[in-house]
Amino acid sequence: MHHRYRYCGLILDSELALPELAAMPCADSAADIRIVLEDVPPTLARARSRRTTCELGKGEALWRLEGVARYLVRDGGREIAVEPAGGAEAAAVRLFLLHPVFTLACILRGDWLLEASAVGVCGRAVALAGPSGSGKSTLAGALAARGHALLADGLLRVSAAADAGGAVLLAHPQAPWLLLWPDTLDQAAFGGLERGAAARESLHLRRCLHPAAPAPLPLSRIALLHEQRGDDLELFAADRKRGFRGFDGIGRLTAGIELGRVSGDCVGHLSWAAQIAARVPVERLDLPWGWDHLEACVDRLEAWCRS
């Protein structure tokens, strides 16, 4: 049985059911990525680079995790073969498929992906990019709870609008949920978010259901966040830096950049970063962490998004 979903603006035709995603009619349009269930070899015959979890070849990649699954990305990222391990937790198989393996497929396809969350404000997309622990999901959830359209949580696909000569970049909706830790849900009052199931049995991270924007929005600005340490949200500094600094920040937050370093080929990532930074204002936001000041922080962040 085949299932049809839309994820990060791409149509997935999958033999594996993905209940985390909203289903769409199978005859709606041609699939961008096919997902099949079949045996996957333990290694790539012609790998250019090998690591514990990943092997990269020309137009193909193998990603594997003991006790979960092996995934073979082939045909230039247009097909993913999945072989779950015996007794593997189904939620874990899907969890890794929807991020590292999907990222591999997009890299091979030549798509632009940012490690970012995003919301729609006044009809335009604002991306919150940063490393793990920088508060992307928390801030996106807080803005979504205030009525702003949710676009992405952690993985943002960007494309050039065909009818604007490449000058306008579009931010595509990822999925109708945010991944949040229980302490975040306990500390922050996120109205309208439905606590869903854990991402996997051994991980307390939960999928909190929230409708995603129905269509891509023009990307108007990108905030670069740093890892949150300390407990003071009184400081909020918007340092408008473009050119090399913006390019450097976006380059480091391009999804899959580590895989590019492993393979020795970062040209694609550098090209994405340069083109994004040239079209969209990139600003570094200093948002030290602290639950007691979260509401005031979101007030100021919302004002920044609207400015």
Phi, psi and omega in degrees: 000136180256143177240150181236129182223162170244129183218123182055033178082000178252148179267124178256129172252112194232134170281344177263124178294135181237080185296346177290341183253154178281129180288153177224161181302136183294334183264012185299310178192175182294147181282145174273323180225131176260139178240120183237153177257117180195171178294139180239131180295153181288339179218163173271134181294325184236053180286137175271337177210145182229133173227176185302315184258344189219140171233138182242135176229187180282109180074011180209161179206148177241128177235132185219147176219119183305130179083355180245290182187165166247139182232127177248114177264124186218183180055044178062031179087005183269355177215141177234120174264134184238130173234098179296145175288155179301126181075011182294145175290123185300321181296325179291320177302317181287323181302312182285332175296320187277355175233282186298321183286318176299320177299317176303315180298317180294323177299314180293329178285340184089018178282158177262125178228135175245145170281087188206153166258161183207149175226161175260126179232121180056039175080007179228153183271139173238124182260141176246102185253143179173168180287173176302134181092005181270357175091017181302309183292319180299313181291320177297320178295320179295319179290322178296322179294339177270006175102003178277143184293131175280130176251310185207155174227091174102335182219108184245119176267132183239138177221158177278131179294127185293330185267011181236018178063023180083357183284333182255131176257140180253136175260123186264140177300139180271290184199161184277054177196163170240148175261114185228147177279150181305322182293329176295316179295326180287324184277323186256135179273096181258093178291142177087354178267128179261122180292118179261197183285161175295149181299326171201164188301321185271006183234127183281351178302132185243145173274115179258119189285134177202132182302137177267158177304142184283345185210160178295154179235151176298132180278116187260331181195159181230129174261129175264116181257153175251166180299135184278124174222146182094190187213051182219113178256011180292329182275130176216102183243121174263108182257102185282105180228122178243199179065225187299318184296317177297319178298317181298316180295315179295322179301317181288340182253014173287128182300133178087008183300325179296325178294324177296321179292322179297318183280347183080012182233096179253010184301315181299317181294318179296323178294315178302311184301316182296318182289322178292312182296333180283339185255335188233131176300130179247122183233136178272123180249128178264105183236076176303147188277152174172117185296326184296338183249011187300317183298316179294323178297316181293326175303313183287326176294319178298318178296321178297318179298325183278341187287000000 
